[in-house]
């Protein structure tokens, strides 16, 4: 388990905020720093990357629904590499982290430690509407011998995502702080959040942001962050959710992006694709192993 709080290119507590994750055109500098970015440095690769974020790319092609075509990491949409594949990739925390790196800091606010993040807390009130989603992240240390990894009991995870309209609390909706929360990992290294299924907004595959900290104390003081990454949600489940009322804008947005064109997941998503179960009527459950 390596501590990435001071790694090059990674935001520290007093460093510049991450670039926006509003699509590839906004995040190309971040993408170029990632582990497979050398392929984009060729003229053809760079042109292809920029073409992927063109307003006309995918938007007019209803067949482009995000089905993966392989690539680094490979795997089908519901596949998750369980062991022996290294650490989960480091990603941008986007323009709306509310962790103190870009504007507000929810992590130092009393009440942020909670499992149900559907409602706002403190001086805010309100509930995020949408199809229920319960998601669990299991933090494992893979720095030692063996493939399975060791559960990191006592680690803390800060998770956040957009609402069903694609908006982020504390930024797009300044009077709400829902869909954000911190949990301490149990003896199995697992944290669980009760939430709603996030929207698909233009240029991004459906996702959930999260940051891993060594302890609850570190998380609630926004210090010693170990890893920032994102969870991807499978295409079939997303399509089922987006066929329901309230998610209408996500239908076209999902058709305009693929896992292979998404600025975060395009270089391999096997370690970030959640396993899901459930239904629109009963709600969904998503799980992800987080090797660090």
TORVEXKOL-685083 format. One record per residue (C-alpha): residue number from 1; chain; x, y, z. Coordinates in steps of 0.001 Angstrom, whole numbers, plus 500000, padded with zeros to 6 digits. Layout:
BEGIN
+-----+--------+--------+--------+--------+
: num : chaine :      u :      v :      w :
+-----+--------+--------+--------+--------+
: NUM :      A :      X :      Y :      Z :
...
+-----+--------+--------+--------+--------+
# end
This chain:
BEGIN
+-----+--------+--------+--------+--------+
: num : chaine :      u :      v :      w :
+-----+--------+--------+--------+--------+
:   1 :      A : 500000 : 500000 : 500000 :
:   2 :      A : 501667 : 503183 : 498861 :
:   3 :      A : 500832 : 506671 : 500077 :
:   4 :      A : 500273 : 508943 : 497096 :
:   5 :      A : 499639 : 512181 : 498949 :
:   6 :      A : 502847 : 513704 : 497640 :
:   7 :      A : 503126 : 511915 : 494304 :
:   8 :      A : 503978 : 514081 : 491284 :
:   9 :      A : 500913 : 515394 : 489505 :
:  10 :      A : 498689 : 514552 : 492415 :
:  11 :      A : 496928 : 517342 : 494336 :
:  12 :      A : 498073 : 517862 : 497882 :
:  13 :      A : 496191 : 519827 : 500473 :
:  14 :      A : 497769 : 523127 : 499432 :
:  15 :      A : 498299 : 522453 : 495736 :
:  16 :      A : 496315 : 523677 : 492764 :
:  17 :      A : 492871 : 522064 : 492255 :
:  18 :      A : 492390 : 519315 : 489714 :
:  19 :      A : 491178 : 520273 : 486216 :
:  20 :      A : 487495 : 519909 : 485411 :
:  21 :      A : 486062 : 516549 : 484443 :
:  22 :      A : 483437 : 517968 : 482127 :
:  23 :      A : 484694 : 515920 : 479183 :
:  24 :      A : 487904 : 515055 : 477418 :
:  25 :      A : 488468 : 518550 : 476036 :
:  26 :      A : 488625 : 519891 : 479599 :
:  27 :      A : 490739 : 517068 : 480970 :
:  28 :      A : 493268 : 516307 : 478239 :
:  29 :      A : 496205 : 517536 : 480398 :
:  30 :      A : 495197 : 515108 : 483153 :
:  31 :      A : 494713 : 512323 : 480635 :
:  32 :      A : 498156 : 512933 : 479154 :
:  33 :      A : 499705 : 512345 : 482576 :
:  34 :      A : 498138 : 508924 : 483014 :
:  35 :      A : 499962 : 505670 : 482636 :
:  36 :      A : 498973 : 504952 : 479022 :
:  37 :      A : 499127 : 508529 : 477785 :
:  38 :      A : 502208 : 508052 : 475630 :
:  39 :      A : 499950 : 506705 : 472894 :
:  40 :      A : 498233 : 510073 : 472689 :
:  41 :      A : 501488 : 511918 : 472084 :
:  42 :      A : 501586 : 510836 : 468481 :
:  43 :      A : 499845 : 513167 : 466067 :
:  44 :      A : 497238 : 510569 : 465189 :
:  45 :      A : 496560 : 509711 : 468829 :
:  46 :      A : 496114 : 513337 : 469823 :
:  47 :      A : 493741 : 513987 : 466939 :
:  48 :      A : 491715 : 510924 : 467872 :
:  49 :      A : 491520 : 512052 : 471488 :
:  50 :      A : 490290 : 515507 : 470543 :
:  51 :      A : 487798 : 514023 : 468091 :
:  52 :      A : 486355 : 511906 : 470900 :
:  53 :      A : 485159 : 515030 : 472697 :
:  54 :      A : 483704 : 516739 : 469612 :
:  55 :      A : 480040 : 517669 : 470139 :
:  56 :      A : 479139 : 515625 : 467055 :
:  57 :      A : 481104 : 512524 : 467984 :
:  58 :      A : 478809 : 509765 : 469227 :
:  59 :      A : 475878 : 512148 : 469741 :
:  60 :      A : 474487 : 511321 : 466304 :
:  61 :      A : 475385 : 507640 : 466540 :
:  62 :      A : 472684 : 505924 : 468559 :
:  63 :      A : 474625 : 502659 : 468387 :
:  64 :      A : 477430 : 504145 : 470475 :
:  65 :      A : 476053 : 503201 : 473862 :
:  66 :      A : 479250 : 502524 : 475720 :
:  67 :      A : 479760 : 498818 : 475173 :
:  68 :      A : 483449 : 498171 : 475806 :
:  69 :      A : 485683 : 496993 : 473013 :
:  70 :      A : 488569 : 495803 : 475143 :
:  71 :      A : 491778 : 497764 : 475554 :
:  72 :      A : 494044 : 497949 : 478581 :
:  73 :      A : 492442 : 496053 : 481396 :
:  74 :      A : 489867 : 494627 : 478989 :
:  75 :      A : 486886 : 492749 : 480298 :
:  76 :      A : 483131 : 492940 : 479896 :
:  77 :      A : 481120 : 495728 : 481561 :
:  78 :      A : 480379 : 493703 : 484679 :
:  79 :      A : 483884 : 492245 : 485065 :
:  80 :      A : 486049 : 493285 : 487984 :
:  81 :      A : 489613 : 492012 : 488348 :
:  82 :      A : 489611 : 490582 : 491852 :
:  83 :      A : 493311 : 490070 : 492526 :
:  84 :      A : 496812 : 490270 : 491168 :
:  85 :      A : 496271 : 493267 : 488889 :
:  86 :      A : 497993 : 496015 : 490866 :
:  87 :      A : 496586 : 499130 : 492475 :
:  88 :      A : 493464 : 500964 : 491399 :
:  89 :      A : 494350 : 503849 : 489063 :
:  90 :      A : 494839 : 507364 : 490362 :
:  91 :      A : 492288 : 509733 : 488804 :
:  92 :      A : 491255 : 513371 : 488765 :
:  93 :      A : 488962 : 514438 : 491590 :
:  94 :      A : 487179 : 516694 : 489127 :
:  95 :      A : 485952 : 520249 : 489549 :
:  96 :      A : 483490 : 519473 : 492351 :
:  97 :      A : 485371 : 517543 : 495071 :
:  98 :      A : 484428 : 519738 : 498071 :
:  99 :      A : 487586 : 518449 : 499777 :
: 100 :      A : 489288 : 521831 : 500039 :
: 101 :      A : 491300 : 521506 : 496817 :
: 102 :      A : 488792 : 523474 : 494763 :
: 103 :      A : 486582 : 525701 : 496869 :
: 104 :      A : 484460 : 524333 : 499752 :
: 105 :      A : 485597 : 521620 : 502156 :
: 106 :      A : 482879 : 519314 : 503411 :
: 107 :      A : 485345 : 516935 : 505068 :
: 108 :      A : 485838 : 519166 : 508098 :
: 109 :      A : 482080 : 519661 : 508573 :
: 110 :      A : 480356 : 517966 : 511501 :
: 111 :      A : 477974 : 515317 : 510204 :
: 112 :      A : 479912 : 514277 : 507110 :
: 113 :      A : 480595 : 510819 : 508589 :
: 114 :      A : 477466 : 508936 : 507571 :
: 115 :      A : 476339 : 505982 : 505504 :
: 116 :      A : 473137 : 507449 : 504019 :
: 117 :      A : 474157 : 510283 : 501697 :
: 118 :      A : 470797 : 510832 : 500005 :
: 119 :      A : 469970 : 513764 : 502283 :
: 120 :      A : 471721 : 516997 : 503140 :
: 121 :      A : 472891 : 517663 : 506697 :
: 122 :      A : 473908 : 520465 : 509021 :
: 123 :      A : 472456 : 523798 : 507923 :
: 124 :      A : 471214 : 522266 : 504656 :
: 125 :      A : 468060 : 520259 : 504073 :
: 126 :      A : 466897 : 518347 : 501062 :
: 127 :      A : 466834 : 514871 : 499573 :
: 128 :      A : 468269 : 513716 : 496254 :
: 129 :      A : 465646 : 511953 : 494156 :
: 130 :      A : 466421 : 508941 : 492011 :
: 131 :      A : 466614 : 505162 : 491741 :
: 132 :      A : 468106 : 503781 : 494985 :
: 133 :      A : 471734 : 502650 : 494853 :
: 134 :      A : 473735 : 501092 : 497676 :
: 135 :      A : 477433 : 500888 : 496897 :
: 136 :      A : 480255 : 499255 : 498836 :
: 137 :      A : 484002 : 499768 : 498440 :
: 138 :      A : 486475 : 497306 : 499942 :
: 139 :      A : 489953 : 498729 : 500509 :
: 140 :      A : 492767 : 496162 : 500334 :
: 141 :      A : 496527 : 496551 : 500688 :
: 142 :      A : 498263 : 494805 : 497764 :
: 143 :      A : 501814 : 495914 : 498555 :
: 144 :      A : 502733 : 492659 : 500278 :
: 145 :      A : 503128 : 489125 : 498996 :
: 146 :      A : 500202 : 487266 : 497527 :
: 147 :      A : 497466 : 488298 : 495140 :
: 148 :      A : 494436 : 488658 : 497365 :
: 149 :      A : 495581 : 491656 : 499366 :
: 150 :      A : 494934 : 492465 : 503013 :
: 151 :      A : 491784 : 494325 : 504107 :
: 152 :      A : 492641 : 497798 : 505405 :
: 153 :      A : 490475 : 497980 : 508506 :
: 154 :      A : 490113 : 501522 : 509786 :
: 155 :      A : 490786 : 503209 : 506465 :
: 156 :      A : 488309 : 505917 : 505521 :
: 157 :      A : 486600 : 506641 : 502210 :
: 158 :      A : 485059 : 509908 : 501082 :
: 159 :      A : 482572 : 509326 : 498252 :
: 160 :      A : 480582 : 511778 : 496146 :
: 161 :      A : 478679 : 511923 : 492861 :
: 162 :      A : 476156 : 513946 : 490886 :
: 163 :      A : 472372 : 513790 : 491218 :
: 164 :      A : 469964 : 512425 : 488612 :
: 165 :      A : 470105 : 515722 : 486707 :
: 166 :      A : 473924 : 515632 : 486562 :
: 167 :      A : 474395 : 518361 : 489181 :
: 168 :      A : 476836 : 518388 : 492094 :
: 169 :      A : 475867 : 519684 : 495511 :
: 170 :      A : 477837 : 522598 : 496970 :
: 171 :      A : 478678 : 523771 : 493420 :
: 172 :      A : 475775 : 523471 : 490969 :
: 173 :      A : 473364 : 523381 : 493916 :
: 174 :      A : 474963 : 525625 : 496518 :
: 175 :      A : 472301 : 525198 : 499215 :
: 176 :      A : 472631 : 521398 : 499358 :
: 177 :      A : 475401 : 519012 : 500440 :
: 178 :      A : 473756 : 515661 : 499703 :
: 179 :      A : 475427 : 512794 : 497806 :
: 180 :      A : 478630 : 513267 : 499806 :
: 181 :      A : 479836 : 511359 : 502832 :
: 182 :      A : 482657 : 509632 : 504696 :
: 183 :      A : 482723 : 506133 : 506130 :
: 184 :      A : 485296 : 504197 : 508178 :
: 185 :      A : 486166 : 500738 : 506859 :
: 186 :      A : 485136 : 497752 : 508956 :
: 187 :      A : 487306 : 494735 : 509759 :
: 188 :      A : 486928 : 493553 : 506160 :
: 189 :      A : 488083 : 496918 : 504787 :
: 190 :      A : 484563 : 497696 : 503535 :
: 191 :      A : 482553 : 500908 : 503559 :
: 192 :      A : 478924 : 501086 : 502404 :
: 193 :      A : 476890 : 504079 : 501275 :
: 194 :      A : 473164 : 504411 : 500638 :
: 195 :      A : 472523 : 506772 : 497748 :
: 196 :      A : 470796 : 507195 : 494382 :
: 197 :      A : 471969 : 506210 : 490911 :
: 198 :      A : 473927 : 509123 : 489399 :
: 199 :      A : 473159 : 510682 : 486031 :
: 200 :      A : 475258 : 510504 : 482900 :
: 201 :      A : 476251 : 514043 : 481984 :
: 202 :      A : 477850 : 515156 : 478692 :
: 203 :      A : 481302 : 513734 : 478016 :
: 204 :      A : 481498 : 511377 : 481000 :
: 205 :      A : 480594 : 507751 : 481605 :
: 206 :      A : 478362 : 507189 : 484694 :
: 207 :      A : 480680 : 507243 : 487696 :
: 208 :      A : 481208 : 507812 : 491410 :
: 209 :      A : 484219 : 509673 : 492808 :
: 210 :      A : 486030 : 508533 : 495924 :
: 211 :      A : 489131 : 509285 : 497979 :
: 212 :      A : 490857 : 506857 : 500337 :
: 213 :      A : 492478 : 508021 : 503579 :
: 214 :      A : 494537 : 506078 : 506162 :
: 215 :      A : 492044 : 506807 : 508943 :
: 216 :      A : 488817 : 508594 : 509789 :
: 217 :      A : 490826 : 511333 : 511486 :
: 218 :      A : 492800 : 511917 : 508293 :
: 219 :      A : 489642 : 512025 : 506189 :
: 220 :      A : 487806 : 514480 : 508421 :
: 221 :      A : 490819 : 516799 : 508484 :
: 222 :      A : 491419 : 516394 : 504725 :
: 223 :      A : 495015 : 515249 : 505182 :
: 224 :      A : 497235 : 512352 : 504024 :
: 225 :      A : 495020 : 511308 : 501142 :
: 226 :      A : 496220 : 507940 : 499813 :
: 227 :      A : 494311 : 507544 : 496567 :
: 228 :      A : 491742 : 509338 : 494415 :
: 229 :      A : 489824 : 507236 : 491912 :
: 230 :      A : 486443 : 506660 : 490303 :
: 231 :      A : 483956 : 503798 : 490129 :
: 232 :      A : 482351 : 503041 : 486749 :
: 233 :      A : 478779 : 501788 : 486474 :
: 234 :      A : 477850 : 499117 : 483892 :
: 235 :      A : 476094 : 500070 : 480677 :
: 236 :      A : 473087 : 497729 : 480898 :
: 237 :      A : 472190 : 498852 : 484414 :
: 238 :      A : 472653 : 502497 : 483480 :
: 239 :      A : 470365 : 502128 : 480472 :
: 240 :      A : 467663 : 500530 : 482628 :
: 241 :      A : 467846 : 503359 : 485170 :
: 242 :      A : 467928 : 506087 : 482547 :
: 243 :      A : 464688 : 504788 : 481032 :
: 244 :      A : 462876 : 505965 : 484180 :
: 245 :      A : 461378 : 509373 : 484928 :
: 246 :      A : 463845 : 512052 : 485982 :
: 247 :      A : 466802 : 510652 : 484064 :
: 248 :      A : 465678 : 511695 : 480578 :
: 249 :      A : 468786 : 513763 : 479785 :
: 250 :      A : 471040 : 510821 : 480610 :
: 251 :      A : 469686 : 508750 : 477726 :
: 252 :      A : 471245 : 510937 : 475023 :
: 253 :      A : 474335 : 511644 : 477127 :
: 254 :      A : 475073 : 507922 : 477513 :
: 255 :      A : 474687 : 507436 : 473770 :
: 256 :      A : 477318 : 510131 : 473253 :
: 257 :      A : 480102 : 508507 : 475277 :
: 258 :      A : 481771 : 505102 : 475551 :
: 259 :      A : 484120 : 503590 : 478064 :
: 260 :      A : 486792 : 503788 : 475400 :
: 261 :      A : 486244 : 507512 : 474782 :
: 262 :      A : 485723 : 508555 : 478398 :
: 263 :      A : 488685 : 510650 : 479604 :
: 264 :      A : 489059 : 508612 : 482797 :
: 265 :      A : 488220 : 505036 : 481806 :
: 266 :      A : 489569 : 504977 : 478245 :
: 267 :      A : 492950 : 503533 : 479234 :
: 268 :      A : 491518 : 500603 : 481177 :
: 269 :      A : 488599 : 500222 : 483538 :
: 270 :      A : 488745 : 496600 : 484727 :
: 271 :      A : 489774 : 497649 : 488241 :
: 272 :      A : 487110 : 500347 : 488346 :
: 273 :      A : 484010 : 498643 : 486933 :
: 274 :      A : 481560 : 497863 : 489716 :
: 275 :      A : 479714 : 494580 : 490044 :
: 276 :      A : 475994 : 495289 : 490256 :
: 277 :      A : 472764 : 493521 : 491091 :
: 278 :      A : 469162 : 494545 : 491597 :
: 279 :      A : 466399 : 496164 : 489549 :
: 280 :      A : 464737 : 499478 : 488889 :
: 281 :      A : 461833 : 498497 : 491144 :
: 282 :      A : 463959 : 497258 : 494053 :
: 283 :      A : 467013 : 499470 : 493640 :
: 284 :      A : 470583 : 498451 : 492850 :
: 285 :      A : 473661 : 497320 : 494727 :
: 286 :      A : 477175 : 497991 : 493448 :
: 287 :      A : 480452 : 496652 : 494831 :
: 288 :      A : 484065 : 497423 : 494023 :
: 289 :      A : 487376 : 496125 : 495336 :
: 290 :      A : 489828 : 499013 : 495841 :
: 291 :      A : 493446 : 497778 : 495842 :
: 292 :      A : 495910 : 500369 : 497158 :
+-----+--------+--------+--------+--------+
# end
